[in-house]
Amino acid sequence: MPRNVVLYQLLSLDGVAEEPGDWVSDSGPEVFANLARTIETQDDILLGRGTYDYWVGYWPTSDIEPFASFINGTRKHVFTSSEPAERWANTTVVSEPAEQYVAALKSQEGGDIGIHGSIRLARSLIRARLVDELRLVVAPTLAGHGERLFAGDDELDRLELVGSGTSPKGTLFLHYRRGG
């Protein structure tokens, strides 16, 4: 059975996905429970080089759960044309095209394959129709500027809402699957 690629992304209400530290203020238990449900089935993570470089300086010594244990113990595949300056445990450096690599990874045995952050990588895999599920956390904030997950140049793709929820602070938890 093929593995699913699951994109977990924090977004502002106006679609900005870049550096949510400036606009995500909800850190309630619902946010962490939603994250835990998402990562419990994942045993591989796809990262772009920018996200990898940013995270390698933070997550190896973090105690923020459930993500710290997960990200430090899970196989990470970082897409880059050069060797990272810092090596993180369980990391494979990938220089081949992401679409080919991920298609091959999906055909192997295992759990879900996660994408966390890595906006440009996520967009390329969405365009290649390799992302099977989107787990979007939408903050009740208008960021106004920044990189967006959906750039507006994507082809039409039908999504099926399979789950949703809200936090008391108004954060939306949206779970979509690619439709037929």
VMD Tcl script that builds the backbone (N, CA, C; Angstrom):
set m [mol new atoms 540]
animate dup $m
set s [atomselect $m all]
$s set {name element resname resid chain x y z} {
  {N N MET 1 A 0.850 -1.184 0.000}
  {CA C MET 1 A 0.000 0.000 0.000}
  {C C MET 1 A 0.891 1.242 0.000}
  {N N PRO 2 A 0.645 2.185 -0.913}
  {CA C PRO 2 A 1.498 3.375 -0.975}
  {C C PRO 2 A 1.348 4.240 0.277}
  {N N ARG 3 A 2.417 4.911 0.599}
  {CA C ARG 3 A 2.434 5.808 1.764}
  {C C ARG 3 A 1.844 7.156 1.383}
  {N N ASN 4 A 1.276 7.849 2.368}
  {CA C ASN 4 A 0.750 9.191 2.147}
  {C C ASN 4 A 1.788 10.241 2.488}
  {N N VAL 5 A 1.813 11.294 1.689}
  {CA C VAL 5 A 2.594 12.482 2.012}
  {C C VAL 5 A 1.615 13.464 2.648}
  {N N VAL 6 A 1.945 13.882 3.877}
  {CA C VAL 6 A 1.057 14.733 4.669}
  {C C VAL 6 A 1.762 16.062 4.937}
  {N N LEU 7 A 1.162 17.128 4.451}
  {CA C LEU 7 A 1.697 18.476 4.676}
  {C C LEU 7 A 1.035 19.071 5.909}
  {N N TYR 8 A 1.856 19.458 6.888}
  {CA C TYR 8 A 1.370 20.158 8.088}
  {C C TYR 8 A 1.890 21.581 7.977}
  {N N GLN 9 A 0.973 22.558 7.939}
  {CA C GLN 9 A 1.417 23.934 7.727}
  {C C GLN 9 A 0.609 24.905 8.578}
  {N N LEU 10 A 1.310 25.821 9.229}
  {CA C LEU 10 A 0.679 26.935 9.930}
  {C C LEU 10 A 0.465 28.054 8.926}
  {N N LEU 11 A -0.729 28.619 8.921}
  {CA C LEU 11 A -1.070 29.688 7.986}
  {C C LEU 11 A -1.768 30.820 8.722}
  {N N SER 12 A -1.606 32.024 8.207}
  {CA C SER 12 A -2.446 33.127 8.658}
  {C C SER 12 A -3.756 33.038 7.881}
  {N N LEU 13 A -4.754 33.755 8.316}
  {CA C LEU 13 A -6.053 33.721 7.648}
  {C C LEU 13 A -5.953 34.174 6.196}
  {N N ASP 14 A -4.990 35.056 5.890}
  {CA C ASP 14 A -4.805 35.506 4.512}
  {C C ASP 14 A -3.780 34.658 3.747}
  {N N GLY 15 A -3.440 33.483 4.266}
  {CA C GLY 15 A -2.663 32.513 3.508}
  {C C GLY 15 A -1.156 32.572 3.632}
  {N N VAL 16 A -0.632 33.425 4.491}
  {CA C VAL 16 A 0.820 33.523 4.648}
  {C C VAL 16 A 1.315 32.327 5.459}
  {N N ALA 17 A 2.391 31.720 4.988}
  {CA C ALA 17 A 2.949 30.542 5.644}
  {C C ALA 17 A 4.366 30.785 6.154}
  {N N GLU 18 A 4.918 31.933 5.901}
  {CA C GLU 18 A 6.306 32.210 6.249}
  {C C GLU 18 A 6.431 32.688 7.693}
  {N N GLU 19 A 7.352 32.100 8.424}
  {CA C GLU 19 A 7.694 32.439 9.810}
  {C C GLU 19 A 6.486 32.813 10.662}
  {N N PRO 20 A 5.752 31.804 11.101}
  {CA C PRO 20 A 4.536 32.060 11.871}
  {C C PRO 20 A 4.790 32.587 13.283}
  {N N GLY 21 A 6.038 32.640 13.727}
  {CA C GLY 21 A 6.327 33.142 15.061}
  {C C GLY 21 A 5.836 34.565 15.277}
  {N N ASP 22 A 5.681 35.292 14.193}
  {CA C ASP 22 A 5.229 36.672 14.294}
  {C C ASP 22 A 3.720 36.798 14.440}
  {N N TRP 23 A 2.953 35.775 14.052}
  {CA C TRP 23 A 1.507 35.937 14.038}
  {C C TRP 23 A 0.720 34.780 14.628}
  {N N VAL 24 A 1.344 33.677 14.993}
  {CA C VAL 24 A 0.623 32.599 15.663}
  {C C VAL 24 A 0.767 32.801 17.165}
  {N N SER 25 A -0.339 33.046 17.835}
  {CA C SER 25 A -0.269 33.303 19.275}
  {C C SER 25 A -0.985 32.232 20.102}
  {N N ASP 26 A -1.583 31.267 19.451}
  {CA C ASP 26 A -2.327 30.224 20.151}
  {C C ASP 26 A -1.387 29.066 20.481}
  {N N SER 27 A -1.156 28.845 21.756}
  {CA C SER 27 A -0.324 27.713 22.170}
  {C C SER 27 A -1.088 26.833 23.154}
  {N N GLY 28 A -2.404 26.800 22.957}
  {CA C GLY 28 A -3.258 26.013 23.844}
  {C C GLY 28 A -3.121 24.520 23.598}
  {N N PRO 29 A -3.710 23.717 24.461}
  {CA C PRO 29 A -3.589 22.257 24.348}
  {C C PRO 29 A -4.166 21.706 23.048}
  {N N GLU 30 A -5.145 22.392 22.462}
  {CA C GLU 30 A -5.734 21.924 21.207}
  {C C GLU 30 A -4.710 21.943 20.071}
  {N N VAL 31 A -3.832 22.937 20.081}
  {CA C VAL 31 A -2.794 23.045 19.049}
  {C C VAL 31 A -1.843 21.849 19.148}
  {N N PHE 32 A -1.419 21.528 20.359}
  {CA C PHE 32 A -0.489 20.416 20.544}
  {C C PHE 32 A -1.158 19.071 20.309}
  {N N ALA 33 A -2.436 18.935 20.652}
  {CA C ALA 33 A -3.165 17.694 20.395}
  {C C ALA 33 A -3.317 17.469 18.889}
  {N N ASN 34 A -3.594 18.528 18.150}
  {CA C ASN 34 A -3.704 18.435 16.694}
  {C C ASN 34 A -2.364 18.024 16.086}
  {N N LEU 35 A -1.290 18.622 16.549}
  {CA C LEU 35 A 0.041 18.262 16.064}
  {C C LEU 35 A 0.351 16.800 16.374}
  {N N ALA 36 A 0.034 16.361 17.586}
  {CA C ALA 36 A 0.296 14.971 17.990}
  {C C ALA 36 A -0.457 13.996 17.085}
  {N N ARG 37 A -1.705 14.309 16.738}
  {CA C ARG 37 A -2.479 13.436 15.838}
  {C C ARG 37 A -1.827 13.367 14.458}
  {N N THR 38 A -1.278 14.467 14.019}
  {CA C THR 38 A -0.647 14.519 12.695}
  {C C THR 38 A 0.639 13.704 12.655}
  {N N ILE 39 A 1.491 13.867 13.649}
  {CA C ILE 39 A 2.812 13.233 13.597}
  {C C ILE 39 A 2.821 11.776 14.040}
  {N N GLU 40 A 1.760 11.309 14.698}
  {CA C GLU 40 A 1.780 9.946 15.227}
  {C C GLU 40 A 1.885 8.876 14.142}
  {N N THR 41 A 1.523 9.191 12.907}
  {CA C THR 41 A 1.593 8.209 11.817}
  {C C THR 41 A 2.799 8.429 10.902}
  {N N GLN 42 A 3.624 9.435 11.180}
  {CA C GLN 42 A 4.734 9.776 10.291}
  {C C GLN 42 A 6.040 9.143 10.767}
  {N N ASP 43 A 6.782 8.581 9.811}
  {CA C ASP 43 A 8.104 8.069 10.170}
  {C C ASP 43 A 9.214 8.572 9.244}
  {N N ASP 44 A 8.885 9.487 8.363}
  {CA C ASP 44 A 9.858 10.192 7.536}
  {C C ASP 44 A 9.399 11.641 7.410}
  {N N ILE 45 A 10.379 12.551 7.339}
  {CA C ILE 45 A 10.096 13.981 7.204}
  {C C ILE 45 A 10.878 14.531 6.028}
  {N N LEU 46 A 10.230 15.355 5.217}
  {CA C LEU 46 A 10.869 16.032 4.095}
  {C C LEU 46 A 11.117 17.481 4.482}
  {N N LEU 47 A 12.348 17.942 4.288}
  {CA C LEU 47 A 12.703 19.321 4.625}
  {C C LEU 47 A 13.460 19.965 3.480}
  {N N GLY 48 A 13.152 21.221 3.237}
  {CA C GLY 48 A 13.982 22.023 2.351}
  {C C GLY 48 A 15.208 22.485 3.119}
  {N N ARG 49 A 16.201 22.966 2.421}
  {CA C ARG 49 A 17.459 23.352 3.063}
  {C C ARG 49 A 17.277 24.524 4.027}
  {N N GLY 50 A 16.453 25.494 3.684}
  {CA C GLY 50 A 16.242 26.638 4.569}
  {C C GLY 50 A 15.631 26.227 5.897}
  {N N THR 51 A 14.599 25.394 5.854}
  {CA C THR 51 A 13.975 24.909 7.086}
  {C C THR 51 A 14.963 24.072 7.886}
  {N N TYR 52 A 15.705 23.201 7.214}
  {CA C TYR 52 A 16.706 22.375 7.890}
  {C C TYR 52 A 17.713 23.260 8.633}
  {N N ASP 53 A 18.278 24.242 7.944}
  {CA C ASP 53 A 19.288 25.114 8.567}
  {C C ASP 53 A 18.708 25.879 9.754}
  {N N TYR 54 A 17.465 26.281 9.650}
  {CA C TYR 54 A 16.804 27.014 10.721}
  {C C TYR 54 A 16.532 26.096 11.916}
  {N N TRP 55 A 16.047 24.886 11.643}
  {CA C TRP 55 A 15.646 23.965 12.705}
  {C C TRP 55 A 16.810 23.262 13.376}
  {N N VAL 56 A 17.906 22.999 12.654}
  {CA C VAL 56 A 19.018 22.244 13.231}
  {C C VAL 56 A 19.656 22.992 14.401}
  {N N GLY 57 A 19.490 24.289 14.444}
  {CA C GLY 57 A 20.001 25.076 15.560}
  {C C GLY 57 A 19.054 25.152 16.742}
  {N N TYR 58 A 17.830 24.645 16.572}
  {CA C TYR 58 A 16.835 24.764 17.635}
  {C C TYR 58 A 16.350 23.414 18.178}
  {N N TRP 59 A 15.841 22.552 17.304}
  {CA C TRP 59 A 15.140 21.353 17.751}
  {C C TRP 59 A 16.012 20.308 18.446}
  {N N PRO 60 A 17.279 20.126 18.094}
  {CA C PRO 60 A 18.060 19.088 18.792}
  {C C PRO 60 A 18.175 19.292 20.302}
  {N N THR 61 A 18.023 20.517 20.789}
  {CA C THR 61 A 18.118 20.772 22.229}
  {C C THR 61 A 16.785 21.223 22.832}
  {N N SER 62 A 15.726 21.203 22.043}
  {CA C SER 62 A 14.423 21.662 22.515}
  {C C SER 62 A 13.737 20.584 23.361}
  {N N ASP 63 A 12.878 21.059 24.270}
  {CA C ASP 63 A 12.055 20.136 25.054}
  {C C ASP 63 A 10.562 20.398 24.819}
  {N N ILE 64 A 10.239 21.067 23.721}
  {CA C ILE 64 A 8.845 21.350 23.387}
  {C C ILE 64 A 8.235 20.093 22.763}
  {N N GLU 65 A 7.330 19.504 23.498}
  {CA C GLU 65 A 6.705 18.251 23.062}
  {C C GLU 65 A 5.275 18.503 22.589}
  {N N PRO 66 A 4.826 17.697 21.652}
  {CA C PRO 66 A 5.372 16.409 21.249}
  {C C PRO 66 A 6.378 16.490 20.100}
  {N N PHE 67 A 6.684 17.689 19.622}
  {CA C PHE 67 A 7.461 17.786 18.384}
  {C C PHE 67 A 8.946 17.504 18.567}
  {N N ALA 68 A 9.547 17.898 19.669}
  {CA C ALA 68 A 10.998 17.739 19.826}
  {C C ALA 68 A 11.416 16.272 19.728}
  {N N SER 69 A 10.784 15.405 20.476}
  {CA C SER 69 A 11.132 13.984 20.415}
  {C C SER 69 A 10.885 13.410 19.026}
  {N N PHE 70 A 9.773 13.823 18.440}
  {CA C PHE 70 A 9.416 13.346 17.112}
  {C C PHE 70 A 10.457 13.757 16.073}
  {N N ILE 71 A 10.733 15.046 15.960}
  {CA C ILE 71 A 11.614 15.528 14.894}
  {C C ILE 71 A 13.047 15.052 15.098}
  {N N ASN 72 A 13.470 14.893 16.326}
  {CA C ASN 72 A 14.835 14.436 16.577}
  {C C ASN 72 A 14.997 12.941 16.326}
  {N N GLY 73 A 13.932 12.165 16.488}
  {CA C GLY 73 A 14.024 10.727 16.316}
  {C C GLY 73 A 13.592 10.212 14.953}
  {N N THR 74 A 13.024 11.071 14.141}
  {CA C THR 74 A 12.468 10.657 12.853}
  {C C THR 74 A 13.484 10.857 11.735}
  {N N ARG 75 A 13.409 9.974 10.720}
  {CA C ARG 75 A 14.283 10.126 9.542}
  {C C ARG 75 A 13.920 11.419 8.822}
  {N N LYS 76 A 14.949 12.227 8.564}
  {CA C LYS 76 A 14.772 13.490 7.862}
  {C C LYS 76 A 15.462 13.409 6.509}
  {N N HIS 77 A 14.786 13.879 5.468}
  {CA C HIS 77 A 15.338 13.918 4.116}
  {C C HIS 77 A 15.409 15.393 3.741}
  {N N VAL 78 A 16.626 15.925 3.638}
  {CA C VAL 78 A 16.798 17.344 3.347}
  {C C VAL 78 A 17.237 17.499 1.892}
  {N N PHE 79 A 16.491 18.319 1.169}
  {CA C PHE 79 A 16.745 18.541 -0.253}
  {C C PHE 79 A 17.662 19.751 -0.415}
  {N N THR 80 A 18.868 19.482 -0.922}
  {CA C THR 80 A 19.871 20.526 -1.042}
  {C C THR 80 A 20.920 20.102 -2.057}
  {N N SER 81 A 21.593 21.088 -2.625}
  {CA C SER 81 A 22.659 20.786 -3.587}
  {C C SER 81 A 24.030 20.773 -2.922}
  {N N SER 82 A 24.085 21.105 -1.635}
  {CA C SER 82 A 25.371 21.098 -0.930}
  {C C SER 82 A 25.193 20.526 0.474}
  {N N GLU 83 A 26.267 20.024 1.014}
  {CA C GLU 83 A 26.250 19.413 2.347}
  {C C GLU 83 A 25.978 20.483 3.409}
  {N N PRO 84 A 25.020 20.247 4.323}
  {CA C PRO 84 A 24.771 21.219 5.401}
  {C C PRO 84 A 25.986 21.356 6.314}
  {N N ALA 85 A 26.168 22.542 6.878}
  {CA C ALA 85 A 27.290 22.793 7.793}
  {C C ALA 85 A 27.144 21.959 9.064}
  {N N GLU 86 A 25.924 21.826 9.564}
  {CA C GLU 86 A 25.659 21.024 10.764}
  {C C GLU 86 A 24.891 19.779 10.367}
  {N N ARG 87 A 25.281 18.648 10.955}
  {CA C ARG 87 A 24.548 17.400 10.711}
  {C C ARG 87 A 23.638 17.117 11.893}
  {N N TRP 88 A 22.446 16.695 11.593}
  {CA C TRP 88 A 21.416 16.381 12.567}
  {C C TRP 88 A 21.191 14.875 12.500}
  {N N ALA 89 A 20.985 14.241 13.627}
  {CA C ALA 89 A 20.773 12.801 13.670}
  {C C ALA 89 A 19.653 12.387 12.719}
  {N N ASN 90 A 19.815 11.225 12.113}
  {CA C ASN 90 A 18.803 10.635 11.235}
  {C C ASN 90 A 18.526 11.462 9.984}
  {N N THR 91 A 19.551 12.131 9.441}
  {CA C THR 91 A 19.365 12.983 8.265}
  {C C THR 91 A 20.013 12.368 7.035}
  {N N THR 92 A 19.266 12.368 5.940}
  {CA C THR 92 A 19.769 11.977 4.633}
  {C C THR 92 A 19.759 13.220 3.761}
  {N N VAL 93 A 20.891 13.519 3.141}
  {CA C VAL 93 A 20.983 14.650 2.219}
  {C C VAL 93 A 20.593 14.155 0.833}
  {N N VAL 94 A 19.656 14.856 0.191}
  {CA C VAL 94 A 19.133 14.443 -1.108}
  {C C VAL 94 A 19.448 15.530 -2.133}
  {N N SER 95 A 20.156 15.151 -3.191}
  {CA C SER 95 A 20.477 16.134 -4.235}
  {C C SER 95 A 19.674 15.892 -5.511}
  {N N GLU 96 A 18.976 14.763 -5.603}
  {CA C GLU 96 A 18.172 14.493 -6.796}
  {C C GLU 96 A 16.856 15.274 -6.730}
  {N N PRO 97 A 16.159 15.404 -7.856}
  {CA C PRO 97 A 14.891 16.146 -7.851}
  {C C PRO 97 A 13.905 15.580 -6.825}
  {N N ALA 98 A 13.276 16.469 -6.093}
  {CA C ALA 98 A 12.369 16.075 -5.015}
  {C C ALA 98 A 11.228 15.207 -5.517}
  {N N GLU 99 A 10.684 15.539 -6.677}
  {CA C GLU 99 A 9.534 14.797 -7.184}
  {C C GLU 99 A 9.876 13.319 -7.400}
  {N N GLN 100 A 11.038 13.033 -7.986}
  {CA C GLN 100 A 11.460 11.648 -8.224}
  {C C GLN 100 A 11.715 10.936 -6.898}
  {N N TYR 101 A 12.430 11.598 -6.007}
  {CA C TYR 101 A 12.805 11.001 -4.734}
  {C C TYR 101 A 11.566 10.670 -3.902}
  {N N VAL 102 A 10.635 11.615 -3.823}
  {CA C VAL 102 A 9.430 11.418 -3.008}
  {C C VAL 102 A 8.542 10.342 -3.616}
  {N N ALA 103 A 8.426 10.308 -4.933}
  {CA C ALA 103 A 7.635 9.252 -5.570}
  {C C ALA 103 A 8.206 7.877 -5.215}
  {N N ALA 104 A 9.523 7.749 -5.216}
  {CA C ALA 104 A 10.154 6.473 -4.846}
  {C C ALA 104 A 9.958 6.174 -3.362}
  {N N LEU 105 A 10.074 7.193 -2.520}
  {CA C LEU 105 A 9.896 7.018 -1.071}
  {C C LEU 105 A 8.469 6.566 -0.757}
  {N N LYS 106 A 7.496 7.107 -1.484}
  {CA C LYS 106 A 6.098 6.730 -1.273}
  {C C LYS 106 A 5.850 5.255 -1.571}
  {N N SER 107 A 6.642 4.667 -2.459}
  {CA C SER 107 A 6.429 3.271 -2.836}
  {C C SER 107 A 7.080 2.286 -1.865}
  {N N GLN 108 A 7.858 2.792 -0.919}
  {CA C GLN 108 A 8.506 1.931 0.066}
  {C C GLN 108 A 7.553 1.662 1.233}
  {N N GLU 109 A 7.858 0.629 2.002}
  {CA C GLU 109 A 7.084 0.319 3.203}
  {C C GLU 109 A 7.299 1.411 4.250}
  {N N GLY 110 A 6.266 1.690 5.021}
  {CA C GLY 110 A 6.409 2.629 6.125}
  {C C GLY 110 A 5.137 3.397 6.381}
  {N N GLY 111 A 5.252 4.329 7.322}
  {CA C GLY 111 A 4.130 5.185 7.681}
  {C C GLY 111 A 4.059 6.397 6.770}
  {N N ASP 112 A 3.322 7.382 7.218}
  {CA C ASP 112 A 3.181 8.614 6.449}
  {C C ASP 112 A 4.508 9.351 6.361}
  {N N ILE 113 A 4.605 10.177 5.340}
  {CA C ILE 113 A 5.770 11.021 5.091}
  {C C ILE 113 A 5.313 12.460 5.325}
  {N N GLY 114 A 5.934 13.152 6.259}
  {CA C GLY 114 A 5.502 14.497 6.602}
  {C C GLY 114 A 6.324 15.576 5.931}
  {N N ILE 115 A 5.665 16.691 5.682}
  {CA C ILE 115 A 6.348 17.923 5.292}
  {C C ILE 115 A 5.926 18.947 6.336}
  {N N HIS 116 A 6.893 19.533 6.996}
  {CA C HIS 116 A 6.628 20.558 8.016}
  {C C HIS 116 A 7.456 21.774 7.629}
  {N N GLY 117 A 6.800 22.912 7.431}
  {CA C GLY 117 A 7.552 24.069 6.946}
  {C C GLY 117 A 7.913 23.826 5.487}
  {N N SER 118 A 9.088 24.320 5.081}
  {CA C SER 118 A 9.608 24.036 3.732}
  {C C SER 118 A 8.588 24.383 2.647}
  {N N ILE 119 A 8.216 25.641 2.569}
  {CA C ILE 119 A 7.130 26.096 1.708}
  {C C ILE 119 A 7.388 25.809 0.234}
  {N N ARG 120 A 8.581 26.141 -0.266}
  {CA C ARG 120 A 8.858 25.919 -1.687}
  {C C ARG 120 A 8.834 24.425 -2.026}
  {N N LEU 121 A 9.393 23.602 -1.145}
  {CA C LEU 121 A 9.346 22.152 -1.354}
  {C C LEU 121 A 7.894 21.678 -1.366}
  {N N ALA 122 A 7.109 22.135 -0.411}
  {CA C ALA 122 A 5.695 21.747 -0.344}
  {C C ALA 122 A 4.968 22.129 -1.628}
  {N N ARG 123 A 5.205 23.358 -2.109}
  {CA C ARG 123 A 4.542 23.798 -3.341}
  {C C ARG 123 A 4.906 22.913 -4.522}
  {N N SER 124 A 6.190 22.548 -4.633}
  {CA C SER 124 A 6.606 21.716 -5.768}
  {C C SER 124 A 5.947 20.340 -5.695}
  {N N LEU 125 A 5.797 19.792 -4.495}
  {CA C LEU 125 A 5.169 18.472 -4.348}
  {C C LEU 125 A 3.652 18.539 -4.530}
  {N N ILE 126 A 3.043 19.658 -4.163}
  {CA C ILE 126 A 1.612 19.854 -4.433}
  {C C ILE 126 A 1.395 19.902 -5.941}
  {N N ARG 127 A 2.229 20.687 -6.645}
  {CA C ARG 127 A 2.105 20.788 -8.105}
  {C C ARG 127 A 2.296 19.428 -8.781}
  {N N ALA 128 A 3.187 18.610 -8.235}
  {CA C ALA 128 A 3.449 17.279 -8.795}
  {C C ALA 128 A 2.401 16.261 -8.363}
  {N N ARG 129 A 1.414 16.692 -7.599}
  {CA C ARG 129 A 0.333 15.837 -7.103}
  {C C ARG 129 A 0.853 14.688 -6.231}
  {N N LEU 130 A 1.890 14.979 -5.448}
  {CA C LEU 130 A 2.472 13.990 -4.545}
  {C C LEU 130 A 2.016 14.179 -3.104}
  {N N VAL 131 A 1.356 15.293 -2.798}
  {CA C VAL 131 A 0.834 15.534 -1.446}
  {C C VAL 131 A -0.576 14.960 -1.391}
  {N N ASP 132 A -0.771 14.040 -0.456}
  {CA C ASP 132 A -2.055 13.353 -0.338}
  {C C ASP 132 A -2.990 14.014 0.669}
  {N N GLU 133 A -2.418 14.613 1.719}
  {CA C GLU 133 A -3.219 15.246 2.762}
  {C C GLU 133 A -2.613 16.592 3.138}
  {N N LEU 134 A -3.482 17.530 3.466}
  {CA C LEU 134 A -3.065 18.824 3.994}
  {C C LEU 134 A -3.645 18.959 5.383}
  {N N ARG 135 A -2.807 19.210 6.351}
  {CA C ARG 135 A -3.228 19.481 7.731}
  {C C ARG 135 A -2.873 20.933 7.980}
  {N N LEU 136 A -3.844 21.803 7.854}
  {CA C LEU 136 A -3.617 23.240 7.949}
  {C C LEU 136 A -4.079 23.754 9.297}
  {N N VAL 137 A -3.233 24.554 9.922}
  {CA C VAL 137 A -3.548 25.232 11.180}
  {C C VAL 137 A -3.633 26.706 10.822}
  {N N VAL 138 A -4.844 27.251 10.842}
  {CA C VAL 138 A -5.079 28.623 10.382}
  {C C VAL 138 A -5.303 29.531 11.580}
  {N N ALA 139 A -4.373 30.452 11.765}
  {CA C ALA 139 A -4.451 31.398 12.878}
  {C C ALA 139 A -5.420 32.531 12.531}
  {N N PRO 140 A -6.171 33.040 13.510}
  {CA C PRO 140 A -7.097 34.142 13.253}
  {C C PRO 140 A -6.352 35.480 13.197}
  {N N THR 141 A -5.424 35.550 12.254}
  {CA C THR 141 A -4.551 36.714 12.104}
  {C C THR 141 A -4.379 37.021 10.631}
  {N N LEU 142 A -4.294 38.305 10.295}
  {CA C LEU 142 A -3.951 38.722 8.940}
  {C C LEU 142 A -2.489 39.149 8.963}
  {N N ALA 143 A -1.634 38.357 8.331}
  {CA C ALA 143 A -0.201 38.648 8.329}
  {C C ALA 143 A 0.127 39.791 7.365}
  {N N GLY 144 A -0.626 39.873 6.275}
  {CA C GLY 144 A -0.431 40.974 5.333}
  {C C GLY 144 A 0.654 40.735 4.302}
  {N N HIS 145 A 1.781 40.196 4.700}
  {CA C HIS 145 A 2.865 39.954 3.751}
  {C C HIS 145 A 3.641 38.708 4.175}
  {N N GLY 146 A 4.369 38.166 3.236}
  {CA C GLY 146 A 5.159 36.967 3.482}
  {C C GLY 146 A 4.862 35.920 2.434}
  {N N GLU 147 A 5.643 34.871 2.444}
  {CA C GLU 147 A 5.491 33.818 1.456}
  {C C GLU 147 A 4.231 33.014 1.740}
  {N N ARG 148 A 3.512 32.712 0.689}
  {CA C ARG 148 A 2.251 31.985 0.798}
  {C C ARG 148 A 2.429 30.549 0.322}
  {N N LEU 149 A 1.691 29.647 0.935}
  {CA C LEU 149 A 1.739 28.260 0.527}
  {C C LEU 149 A 1.155 28.093 -0.866}
  {N N PHE 150 A 0.047 28.731 -1.124}
  {CA C PHE 150 A -0.603 28.663 -2.429}
  {C C PHE 150 A -0.320 29.965 -3.149}
  {N N ALA 151 A 0.491 29.876 -4.191}
  {CA C ALA 151 A 0.973 31.075 -4.872}
  {C C ALA 151 A 0.004 31.613 -5.910}
  {N N GLY 152 A -1.079 30.906 -6.159}
  {CA C GLY 152 A -2.061 31.390 -7.118}
  {C C GLY 152 A -1.818 30.914 -8.533}
  {N N ASP 153 A -0.705 30.207 -8.773}
  {CA C ASP 153 A -0.422 29.707 -10.109}
  {C C ASP 153 A -0.610 28.198 -10.210}
  {N N ASP 154 A -1.222 27.614 -9.183}
  {CA C ASP 154 A -1.438 26.178 -9.172}
  {C C ASP 154 A -2.661 25.815 -10.006}
  {N N GLU 155 A -2.625 24.609 -10.553}
  {CA C GLU 155 A -3.786 24.096 -11.262}
  {C C GLU 155 A -4.866 23.740 -10.243}
  {N N LEU 156 A -6.082 23.695 -10.716}
  {CA C LEU 156 A -7.209 23.321 -9.864}
  {C C LEU 156 A -7.007 21.904 -9.335}
  {N N ASP 157 A -7.173 21.733 -8.062}
  {CA C ASP 157 A -7.093 20.413 -7.446}
  {C C ASP 157 A -8.220 20.335 -6.421}
  {N N ARG 158 A -9.035 19.313 -6.523}
  {CA C ARG 158 A -10.162 19.136 -5.609}
  {C C ARG 158 A -9.669 18.535 -4.299}
  {N N LEU 159 A -10.120 19.111 -3.211}
  {CA C LEU 159 A -9.786 18.616 -1.890}
  {C C LEU 159 A -11.062 18.226 -1.166}
  {N N GLU 160 A -10.952 17.187 -0.372}
  {CA C GLU 160 A -12.082 16.720 0.421}
  {C C GLU 160 A -11.788 17.018 1.888}
  {N N LEU 161 A -12.672 17.744 2.552}
  {CA C LEU 161 A -12.522 18.015 3.971}
  {C C LEU 161 A -12.869 16.744 4.741}
  {N N VAL 162 A -11.905 16.221 5.513}
  {CA C VAL 162 A -12.152 14.999 6.273}
  {C C VAL 162 A -12.157 15.244 7.775}
  {N N GLY 163 A -11.844 16.449 8.185}
  {CA C GLY 163 A -11.880 16.774 9.600}
  {C C GLY 163 A -11.633 18.249 9.818}
  {N N SER 164 A -12.200 18.779 10.892}
  {CA C SER 164 A -11.979 20.181 11.233}
  {C C SER 164 A -12.203 20.375 12.727}
  {N N GLY 165 A -11.677 21.440 13.221}
  {CA C GLY 165 A -11.863 21.786 14.622}
  {C C GLY 165 A -11.430 23.217 14.851}
  {N N THR 166 A -11.695 23.704 16.043}
  {CA C THR 166 A -11.279 25.049 16.408}
  {C C THR 166 A -10.777 25.041 17.845}
  {N N SER 167 A -9.951 26.015 18.140}
  {CA C SER 167 A -9.510 26.214 19.521}
  {C C SER 167 A -10.342 27.341 20.121}
  {N N PRO 168 A -10.341 27.495 21.433}
  {CA C PRO 168 A -11.075 28.599 22.043}
  {C C PRO 168 A -10.601 29.975 21.571}
  {N N LYS 169 A -9.359 30.063 21.102}
  {CA C LYS 169 A -8.836 31.348 20.606}
  {C C LYS 169 A -9.133 31.583 19.131}
  {N N GLY 170 A -9.834 30.648 18.488}
  {CA C GLY 170 A -10.237 30.836 17.101}
  {C C GLY 170 A -9.315 30.240 16.060}
  {N N THR 171 A -8.335 29.478 16.456}
  {CA C THR 171 A -7.478 28.804 15.494}
  {C C THR 171 A -8.260 27.661 14.855}
  {N N LEU 172 A -8.155 27.537 13.537}
  {CA C LEU 172 A -8.834 26.477 12.796}
  {C C LEU 172 A -7.876 25.329 12.527}
  {N N PHE 173 A -8.369 24.115 12.645}
  {CA C PHE 173 A -7.616 22.914 12.308}
  {C C PHE 173 A -8.359 22.250 11.155}
  {N N LEU 174 A -7.759 22.265 9.979}
  {CA C LEU 174 A -8.408 21.757 8.774}
  {C C LEU 174 A -7.620 20.577 8.228}
  {N N HIS 175 A -8.298 19.484 7.970}
  {CA C HIS 175 A -7.676 18.268 7.456}
  {C C HIS 175 A -8.328 17.940 6.123}
  {N N TYR 176 A -7.549 18.034 5.049}
  {CA C TYR 176 A -8.031 17.762 3.710}
  {C C TYR 176 A -7.294 16.581 3.090}
  {N N ARG 177 A -7.969 15.872 2.206}
  {CA C ARG 177 A -7.349 14.858 1.351}
  {C C ARG 177 A -7.576 15.270 -0.090}
  {N N ARG 178 A -6.627 14.904 -0.922}
  {CA C ARG 178 A -6.816 15.152 -2.347}
  {C C ARG 178 A -7.999 14.346 -2.824}
  {N N GLY 179 A -8.872 14.999 -3.555}
  {CA C GLY 179 A -10.059 14.349 -4.084}
  {C C GLY 179 A -9.785 13.690 -5.419}
  {N N GLY 180 A -10.822 13.076 -5.976}
  {CA C GLY 180 A -10.670 12.358 -7.236}
  {C C GLY 180 A -10.773 13.225 -8.438}
}
mol reanalyze $m
mol bondsrecalc $m
mol representation Tube
mol addrep $m
